[in-house]
């Protein structure tokens, strides 16, 4: 039996058409209304040449339009592509070109950025703007249709081609190199691996009818505080909707912890999705500032995905909300969910992440064989795993090896198998930096730094940060006649990479230490940065 995301959501909608599906600001949609709006958008896209296998980019803030855009693409057997709206022009050009996107749905705020690169993207021919064009900034020199006008002119009928569990789902992620890569899944596999198709015991639902039956019982109201452009928010949103629950979206374009709690109280959200300490710490500190009568006791579960919560922040949150169930979710765009660590008030908050793994998750050594208990290896998952990276067969072969006829996903996290069957996650094997749930890859930032005439060499590392987990620091060797301070490089970097990738501190060095092969010595760089910045060394 095939499990297709659009088919499943249509059946859930038909079984409970008047149930609340999602809300954002003043807009509240039932499942029937969500389905009809997605049908209209799908018909509009189809009328402009979008069909099976075509890629539809979504450059949108959290909104009902984001989910409608995904649903509409799936209805056509097309593939939605998540776009990080923080990207500057060069990063955006790369992603839209690499993904072969033929249509884009975008917030009006981003029109000038698209206008700057449209001539370099000949395959991208259909532009749908959410909201009226803003008077500031250069408009697109392309035919652009406004989102609501497109829906109003299109049919709400559900008359689309037969779909398959083999239809594609793509999530763009930083991967293990400096440029983002599209992880390609079969829809059936991502449903079971990440969108609610399997229980924590690994048992999969047996039929579409079982999905619909379970959905009828749901009372879940989920608020994803994380951006929908990230995989964790994708998966929780689709898992909630396919489970018959309701999604509550903040209309704000920036994270405001007080307003998040106010939205939790107003919409009676019972599950909150965050990304590590960067979200959790401000949320804890905001609780005493809430207006009298703001009741957030309805929130019974907080899930952190994309970044691990530190023990001290866990303890603070559980002390403030002692009935809370706090869950660290373990997984990656290349694996789906791999396990959870559950914390409750009165329990032990330990450093590191020792989690209960799914049955198909284990630790492999360098020869891709299971490690003995206590030996450090690479976290891996088999079974429902992606097909590979879009247009990158070499990297696909390395990350998704086939061993004795079994396909594995081994994206590079280091881990250790424990005697009780749990797994301790030790961290990424690569030099990637996780700052507030966002991945930053040194190669990309180093290349941007070295594009400045005054920079002779540079290396970028992550150092400990109480709020963000890690912050980005650059060690820079300037040319002898540079004539500027390293801190002045910030203005240059902000034109080259997204804001979260720019270093928060610059350390001038006489020389960047490298190995004989020319690779930077990241261990030296990190220790040197920590010492120069006066931070406690964590090994």
SVG drawing of the C-alpha trace seen along z (x, -y; Angstrom):
<svg xmlns="http://www.w3.org/2000/svg" viewBox="-17 -53 70 62">
<polyline fill="none" stroke="black" stroke-width="0.4" points="0.0,0.0 1.3,-3.4 1.3,-6.3 1.3,-9.7 1.3,-12.9 -1.4,-14.7 -3.6,-11.6 -3.4,-11.1 -4.2,-14.8 -7.1,-14.8 -8.6,-11.7 -8.1,-13.3 -9.8,-16.5 -12.7,-14.5 -13.2,-12.6 -13.3,-15.9 -13.9,-18.8 -15.0,-21.2 -12.2,-20.4 -9.7,-23.3 -6.6,-22.7 -4.5,-25.9 -4.5,-29.5 -2.2,-32.5 -3.2,-35.8 -6.8,-36.5 -7.0,-33.6 -8.4,-30.3 -8.8,-27.5 -10.7,-24.2 -9.4,-21.1 -12.0,-21.7 -10.8,-25.3 -7.2,-24.3 -7.9,-21.7 -9.8,-24.1 -7.2,-26.8 -4.5,-24.3 -6.6,-23.0 -6.9,-26.6 -3.1,-27.2 -2.4,-23.9 -4.7,-24.8 -3.0,-28.1 0.4,-26.5 -0.8,-23.8 -2.2,-26.5 1.3,-28.0 3.1,-24.8 3.9,-23.2 3.4,-19.5 4.8,-16.2 8.4,-16.4 8.6,-20.2 10.1,-22.1 8.2,-24.9 10.3,-27.1 8.8,-28.5 10.4,-31.7 7.8,-32.5 7.6,-33.4 5.5,-31.1 2.0,-31.4 -0.9,-29.4 0.4,-30.1 3.5,-28.0 1.5,-24.9 -0.9,-25.6 2.1,-25.9 3.5,-22.5 0.1,-20.8 -0.6,-22.4 2.7,-21.1 2.1,-17.6 -1.4,-17.6 0.3,-18.1 3.0,-15.5 5.4,-18.5 8.0,-19.1 8.1,-22.0 11.6,-23.4 12.3,-25.1 14.2,-28.4 16.0,-30.1 14.6,-33.6 17.7,-34.9 19.9,-34.2 21.5,-37.1 21.5,-37.3 24.4,-35.0 23.1,-32.2 19.6,-32.6 20.8,-32.4 22.7,-29.2 19.8,-27.4 17.2,-28.3 19.6,-27.3 20.7,-24.1 17.1,-23.1 16.0,-23.7 13.0,-25.6 10.5,-26.6 8.1,-28.5 8.4,-30.4 5.9,-31.6 7.5,-34.4 6.7,-37.1 6.6,-40.6 9.5,-41.7 11.8,-39.5 10.9,-40.8 14.0,-43.1 16.3,-40.2 14.7,-38.1 14.7,-41.1 18.5,-41.3 19.0,-37.7 16.0,-36.9 18.0,-37.3 20.4,-34.5 17.5,-32.0 16.0,-31.3 14.2,-28.2 12.3,-30.1 9.3,-31.5 6.3,-31.6 6.3,-34.1 3.5,-34.2 3.8,-37.0 2.2,-36.8 0.9,-40.3 0.9,-43.5 4.1,-44.8 5.9,-47.2 6.8,-50.7 10.3,-50.4 12.9,-48.4 13.2,-47.3 10.3,-45.3 10.7,-42.2 10.9,-42.7 8.7,-39.6 5.0,-38.8 4.0,-38.4 0.6,-37.3 -0.6,-38.2 -1.4,-35.1 -5.0,-35.8 -5.7,-36.9 -4.3,-33.6 -6.5,-31.7 -9.6,-33.7 -9.2,-33.0 -8.6,-29.3 -10.8,-26.3 -11.3,-24.7 -12.0,-21.3 -9.9,-18.3 -9.3,-16.8 -5.6,-15.9 -3.6,-13.0 -3.2,-9.7 -0.3,-10.0 2.2,-7.5 4.2,-6.8 7.2,-7.3 6.4,-11.0 9.3,-13.1 9.8,-15.2 13.0,-17.4 14.4,-19.2 17.4,-21.5 20.0,-21.4 23.5,-22.5 24.7,-18.9 28.4,-18.5 29.8,-21.1 29.6,-24.8 26.6,-24.9 23.1,-23.6 22.1,-20.3 18.7,-18.9 17.9,-15.7 15.6,-13.6 13.0,-11.3 10.2,-9.1 7.0,-10.5 6.1,-7.2 9.5,-6.9 9.5,-10.4 5.9,-9.8 7.1,-6.8 10.5,-8.2 9.5,-11.7 5.8,-12.6 4.0,-10.4 3.7,-7.1 5.6,-5.2 5.3,-5.1 8.2,-5.4 8.4,-1.6 8.9,-1.7 5.6,0.0 4.2,-1.5 0.5,-2.2 -0.9,0.5 -3.2,-1.4 -4.6,-4.8 -7.8,-3.9 -5.8,-3.6 -4.3,-7.0 -7.8,-8.5 -9.1,-6.6 -6.3,-7.9 -6.8,-11.4 -10.4,-11.5 -9.3,-11.2 -6.7,-14.0 -7.0,-17.1 -3.4,-18.2 -2.8,-22.0 0.8,-22.6 2.7,-25.9 5.9,-25.6 8.0,-28.6 10.7,-27.4 10.6,-28.6 8.7,-26.3 11.7,-26.5 13.5,-24.0 12.9,-20.3 11.9,-19.9 9.0,-22.3 8.1,-20.7 7.8,-17.3 6.0,-18.3 3.5,-20.3 2.7,-17.5 2.7,-14.9 0.2,-17.0 -2.1,-17.6 -2.0,-14.0 -2.8,-13.1 -5.9,-15.3 -4.4,-18.0 -4.3,-21.8 -1.3,-24.1 -1.0,-27.5 1.4,-29.8 2.7,-33.1 2.2,-36.0 5.3,-37.7 8.4,-37.6 10.8,-37.6 11.0,-35.4 9.4,-37.3 9.2,-35.0 6.5,-37.1 4.3,-37.0 4.8,-33.3 3.5,-32.6 0.6,-35.0 -0.2,-33.0 0.0,-29.7 -2.4,-31.1 -4.9,-32.6 -5.0,-29.6 -4.7,-27.0 -1.7,-25.3 -0.6,-22.2 2.7,-21.5 5.4,-24.0 8.3,-23.3 11.5,-25.2 15.2,-25.0 17.5,-24.5 18.6,-27.1 18.4,-30.0 14.6,-29.6 14.3,-28.0 16.3,-30.5 14.4,-33.6 11.1,-31.7 12.0,-30.9 13.1,-34.5 9.9,-35.8 7.5,-33.9 7.8,-36.4 7.1,-39.3 3.7,-37.9 0.7,-40.0 -1.4,-38.8 -3.9,-36.2 -1.8,-34.9 -2.4,-31.2 0.1,-29.0 -0.6,-25.8 -2.3,-24.4 1.2,-23.8 2.0,-20.3 4.8,-19.3 7.9,-21.3 9.9,-19.6 13.4,-20.8 14.5,-19.8 17.7,-20.8 19.7,-21.7 20.0,-20.1 18.8,-21.8 21.4,-22.3 20.8,-20.9 20.6,-24.3 18.0,-25.6 16.0,-22.3 16.1,-22.7 14.9,-26.3 12.0,-25.5 10.9,-22.5 11.1,-24.5 8.9,-27.2 6.5,-24.7 6.7,-21.5 3.9,-19.6 5.8,-20.0 7.1,-17.1 10.4,-18.3 11.6,-16.3 14.9,-16.5 14.3,-15.1 17.3,-13.4 17.5,-13.2 18.6,-14.9 17.3,-15.8 19.2,-12.8 17.7,-10.4 14.3,-11.5 13.6,-10.9 16.2,-8.7 15.1,-8.9 14.1,-11.1 15.3,-12.1 12.4,-12.9 12.9,-15.1 10.4,-15.8 10.5,-17.9 12.4,-16.0 14.5,-14.0 18.2,-14.2 19.4,-16.8 22.7,-15.5 25.1,-17.0 25.3,-15.4 22.4,-13.6 21.7,-10.0 18.6,-9.0 16.2,-6.1 16.9,-5.2 14.4,-4.0 14.8,-0.3 16.5,-1.0 19.1,-3.4 22.6,-2.2 26.3,-3.2 28.7,-2.1 32.5,-2.2 34.7,-3.5 34.2,-0.3 30.4,-0.7 30.0,2.2 28.1,2.1 30.3,0.8 30.6,2.6 29.1,1.0 31.1,-1.9 33.0,-2.5 32.6,-5.8 31.3,-5.6 28.9,-7.2 25.2,-7.5 23.4,-5.7 19.9,-4.7 18.6,-2.1 15.2,-1.2 13.2,-4.3 16.0,-6.6 16.4,-9.1 17.3,-8.3 20.2,-10.7 21.2,-14.3 19.8,-16.1 22.2,-16.1 25.1,-14.9 25.8,-11.1 29.3,-11.2 28.0,-12.7 25.0,-10.5 27.1,-7.3 29.2,-8.5 26.3,-9.4 23.9,-6.6 26.0,-3.5 24.6,-0.1 26.1,2.6 25.3,6.2 22.2,5.2 21.0,2.8 20.8,-1.0 22.1,-3.2 22.1,-6.9 25.3,-8.0 25.4,-11.9 28.4,-12.2 27.2,-12.6 29.5,-10.9 27.8,-8.7 28.3,-5.8 26.2,-2.8 25.4,-2.2 24.9,1.1 21.2,0.6 20.6,0.0 20.4,-3.7 22.8,-5.9 24.9,-8.9 25.1,-11.6 28.6,-13.2 28.4,-15.8 29.1,-16.3 32.2,-14.8 32.7,-17.6 33.6,-21.2 30.1,-22.5 28.8,-25.0 25.3,-24.8 24.3,-28.3 20.7,-28.5 19.7,-25.5 21.2,-27.1 24.1,-25.2 27.1,-27.3 29.8,-25.7 33.3,-27.1 34.4,-26.7 31.7,-29.1 32.4,-31.8 36.2,-31.4 35.7,-31.9 33.7,-35.0 36.4,-36.4 39.2,-35.7 37.4,-37.5 38.3,-40.7 41.6,-42.2 43.0,-42.7 42.6,-39.1 45.5,-36.8 44.1,-33.7 41.2,-32.8 39.7,-30.0 36.2,-29.9 35.2,-27.9 32.4,-27.7 33.0,-28.6 30.6,-27.9 27.8,-30.4 25.2,-30.2 22.2,-31.3 23.0,-30.1 24.9,-26.9 27.8,-28.0 28.8,-31.4 30.8,-31.9 34.3,-33.3 36.8,-34.0 40.6,-33.8 42.1,-36.1 45.6,-36.7 45.7,-40.1 48.1,-41.2 51.0,-43.3 49.7,-46.4 46.0,-45.8 45.5,-49.1 42.3,-48.0 41.1,-46.4 39.7,-42.8 36.4,-43.9 35.8,-46.1 35.4,-42.9 31.8,-42.5 30.4,-45.0 32.0,-43.0 30.7,-39.6 27.1,-40.9 27.0,-41.4 28.2,-37.9 26.4,-35.6 23.3,-35.5 23.4,-37.3 23.5,-34.2 26.7,-33.1 28.7,-36.2 31.3,-36.0 30.3,-37.4 34.0,-38.0 37.2,-38.3 40.6,-37.3 43.7,-38.5 46.5,-36.0 49.9,-36.1 49.3,-32.8 46.5,-30.2 47.9,-26.8 47.3,-24.2 48.3,-20.5 50.7,-19.4 47.8,-18.8 46.7,-22.4 43.7,-21.7 43.1,-24.1 43.8,-22.9 40.4,-23.4 41.4,-22.1 44.1,-24.7 41.8,-27.4 39.0,-26.7 41.4,-26.5 43.1,-29.7 39.8,-31.6 38.5,-30.4 41.8,-31.5 41.9,-34.9 38.2,-35.6 38.6,-34.6 36.1,-31.8 36.2,-28.6 37.8,-25.8 35.4,-22.8 37.8,-20.4"/>
</svg>
